[in-house]
Each structure stands twice: as C-alpha cells, then as structure tokens.
Amino acid sequence: MIQATDRILIQAHPNGLSLKLHVQPKSAQNRIVGLHGDALKLKLTAPPVEGAANKACLEVLAQALSIPKSCLEITAGQSSRLKKIFIRCSPAEAARIRRHLEELARI
C-alpha cells in the first residue's frame, strides 16, 4: 500500500517501509530540511565521492529515526541525488517510524 503523507510517499512492505530521499551533498551541515517534491530532503556535508554521501545518508537517517544503520538499505539511486530507501522493521515499529517520517516531512 502506498500512502501520501503531506506529499511524502511512504510505501508499506511485509518487512518494513520504503520512501524516497532527495540528497544534497556538500552542504554546510547534516540535516533533514523537509520535502522536495514527494521525497524527504536530506542535506549532507559529505561529498558524492566513493560512496561517502551514501554512507552519510544512511547514518543521518538512522540517527533521525532512532534505528540501527543495519535496518536501512539504498535500493535505488546509488549514484543519484534521488534515492529509494528500504527500512527493515516490524509492523509495530513501522507505525512509529511512519509517524516520525510524517513529522520530519513538516520541518
């Protein structure tokens, strides 16, 4: 099931959730800044070189959602600013993460 929440698309899966991220590398600080279209926008200090921005992307998102990095996977957009992220979690945890993503989208 795909659900639009303040224009952010969060897709439910049997083993978790997926969402779109728009990543802006080489920014002044690491932070989530709201929406970019239907994607959550994430600014990163890391450059888009040798996977540094991808690694930072997962670290910042894991910290923001209070989940381990091992629960996150980039499933599309490895070399693009637009990425699809899979969040591996239980159904109960998915509800908490969905609410938190909704709050982050409103920043």
C-alpha angles and dihedrals in degrees: 000000000000118000127189113213114182085334094305110123115223116180121201120221130181090256101035144305138303131206141170122254128194107206124201109193127200094035126150093254143004110259147128109248104184129260135351104187105307093336130091108246118227124186116205134188091212119098120237091252128122093345095302094129092046091051092047090047092058093043094051094044092047091051092047092050095040093235133121117269088236088071092062129077133174103228098175137014101041090160098027136083089234110071136175113220126199116207112201109211146130121267091255092050090045090062091053093046092048091054091048092050089051089054092047091051089059096055 
